[in-house]
Structures are given as C-alpha cells and as structure tokens.
Amino acid sequence: MTNNDIIDFNRIEQAIYYIRKNFKKKPTLDEIASSVNLSPYHFHRLFTKWAGVSPKKFLQFTTIAYAKEHLIKQEKLLDISLDAGLSGTSRLHDLFVTVEAMTPNEYKNRGENLT
C-alpha cells in the first residue's frame, strides 16, 4: 500500500462516518466531498473505487438499514420515514422497492405470503 492509498483509505473512512452520522439530513455529494476536502467529481470516483458503490447508493443503504431496524420493532411507517429524513411513507416505499424489491410492509411482515 502506498502513502496515497492510505490517505485515500482514510478519506473514504471519514466520508463513510460522515454519511452514517448525517444520513437523516440527506447530505449532497458536494457536502460529503467537502467534508473530506475533495472535489465532488474526484470524491465520487474515489468513493466508488474504495466502497464499491456510489455515495448515493451508500446513503440509500444506510437509510434502509435504519428503517429495517425500526420496522422490526413494529414502529409506524410514517414515524420511521420522517425520522429517517424522508418526506413521507411514499419515499420509504420507493426506496424499499428500489433497493430490496419489496415494500416496507412486506419486509415488516418478514416476507409472509410473498412470492
């Protein structure tokens, strides 16, 4: 590993921490890139190289993980949606269908009667 690799690794580690800490605010690419002192273009390329997904996808996965945790606790969809920084249940629904190929209720019911 070169010194540049170590620097890049540390930047991506900081970016992941920033995203996980601020996911409810839905930070933009510019905001995340700025948090690690990189241009948005360079940051996007570097993040995708190191994390294997784009910053946007990582933000979506972080939001989904949060929602899943709260769905299992049987919390209300609206409360989960708003607390996760989404504008409503339709955004949570869209995110679940896009990422998990199932609705939040199907996930909440642990896939019961899902074919």
Number of C-alpha atoms within 10 A of each C-alpha: 5 7 8 9 11 11 11 17 16 13 20 21 15 15 20 19 12 17 23 16 11 14 20 18 12 17 16 15 17 14 16 23 23 14 14 17 11 16 14 16 11 10 24 19 13 19 22 16 12 14 14 11 15 18 24 16 13 19 21 18 19 19 23 19 12 18 23 17 13 18 19 12 10 12 13 11 20 15 14 21 22 15 15 21 16 19 12 16 17 13 14 24 16 15 20 23 13 12 13 13 12 16 18 23 14 14 17 19 14 12 13 10 7 9 4
